[in-house]
Amino acid sequence: MIILETTRLILREANIADAEFMLALLNSPGWLKYIGDRNVHTIAEAAAYLENGAIKSYRENGFGLYTVAEKASQKCIGSCGFIKRPELELPDLGFAFLPDYLGKGYGFEAANACIDFAKNKLKINELLAIVNPENEPSNGLLVKLGFELLKKEVVYENGTELNIYKIGI
């Protein structure tokens, strides 16, 4: 199901057919460095990851991470949308793209469309975003989108320190 369209992109609900793409994204250098190894190494594990993550979130929260595809090629290039984390009081805007699609404005285009969708369709008036402090491109993108840095905080059980951003929309 298509959720959003921008000039160059389609954002749609993820599905099990996206498992091969998700396997590539979860094991891309940027994901492994800045988000962490999810121990997903087969198509079947990627399908389970989708089922227990984004697809489950659509049912439980009415939103989730969406698959981002180029309009022209229909190729899956990234993921962008919302995560409801138990440790955060607001939905978290998340995004990740395959290496060949970084630095081309796709992240801004997709995230900006998601922020508009959150405000106008989901009726959400504030969002959070968490990001590794060393991930300069993602930190910069959040600032460009209008997020303000709240604090650095240990968020995960493994003790990872993350920047927490917030935006009112």
N, C-alpha and C positions, 0 to 999 in steps of 0.2 A: 504494500500500500504506500503510495507516494504521500509524503507529509509536506514537503516544501519543494519549490523550484526557485532557482535563482537564474541569473543570466547564463551561467556555465554549468550549473550543478543540479542534480536531483538528489534529494534526501528522502529516503524511504525506510520503512521498517525493515530491520534485518530479518533474515529467514535462514533456514538450515542450508539452503542452496549457496549461501555466502560463506560456507565453511572453509573452502580453499583460500578465498581472499582473507578471511579472518586469521587463518593459520599464518599467512605471509605477514600480516600486520602485527600480530602478537610476537612474531619472531624477528621483526625488523630491528636494525641497530638502535634507532631512537627509542622504540618502545622498551627494549631490553635495558637500555642505559637509564632512561628517565622514569619509566613506569614500573618496570620490573618483570622478571620471568614469571609467567603464569603457568609454566610447566605444561604447555599445550604443544604437542609435537606430532600429532596425526590429524587427519581430516575428521575422524570420529571425535577426537578430543575437542577440536574446534567447534564442531556441531553441538556438542554438549555445553561448551562454554557459551555459545550463543543462546541455547535453550535456557540455561540457568542464569543468564545475565540479561541481555537486552530483551529477549522475547518474554521472559518472566516479568520484567519490569513493565512492559506495555500492559500486561494483564493486571498487575498489582498497583501500579502508579499512574497509568494513563499516559506515560511517556517513557523514554529510554534513550539509549544511544542508537542513532540511525546510520544506515549505510549511506555513504556519499559516493555518487557515481557522476562521471563526466556526462553531460548531456550528449555531446557530439559522438562519443565512442561507446557510451553505456558501460564503460569500464569502472569497476569499483576501485576507488582511490583512497578512501579514508572512512573515518567514523566520527560523528559529531552528534551531540545531544546532551541528555541529562541523566544523571545518576542520583538516586536517593540513597544516601549512605546513612546507616544508623547513627554514626558518630557526628553527623552534621545536621543542623536544624533546618537547612534549606536545600533544595536541589542543587547539584554541582554540575556546572557546564564542563563537559569533557570533549576532547578532540584529539585525533591522531591521524596521520596520513602516511602513506607509503613513501619511501625515500624519493622516488622520481617526481613526486608532486609537492615537495616542500619548497617554500620560497617563491611560490607562484600566485599567492593571494587566495588560494583555495580555503585555507584555514579561516581567514578573515571573512570571506564570503559566506562560508557555511555557518560559522559561529554567529555572525551578525544576523543571519536569517533565523537561526535558532533562538536568539534573544528576542527578536520580534515575535516569533511564534509563541514563546513562553508568555510574553506580555499579552498578546492579542487573542490567542486561542486557548492557552492553558490558564490564563488569568493569574499568572505568577508575577509578583511585583518586586521580588528580590531573588538573586541567584548568587551562589558561591562558586568559586573555582579553586582547585588545589593543584599545585604544580611544584615539581622539584626546583629548588632555588638555582641549581646549576643549568636548568633548561632555559637559557636566555631567550631563544626565539619564542617559546610559549609564554614566558613572563612578559615579554614585549608585546605579544599579541593581545594578552589580556588587558594591558594598559591601553593599547590602541582602541580596544573595544569599549573602554570606559570603566573597567574594573579598578577598584582601589585596593591596595595591599592592606590587609587588616593586621596580619601577624605571621610570624614563623612559628610553627607548632609541630610537635610530634603527633602525628595522626594515626599511624599504623602500629600494630603490635610489634613489628620488627624494629621500631624506633626511628623510622625514616622521618626526617624533618622536612616539612613541606611549607611553601608559602600558601597562605589562605587569602584569597581575594573575594571582594563582594561588589555587587552592582545593584543599584536600585533602578528598576525599569518602569 
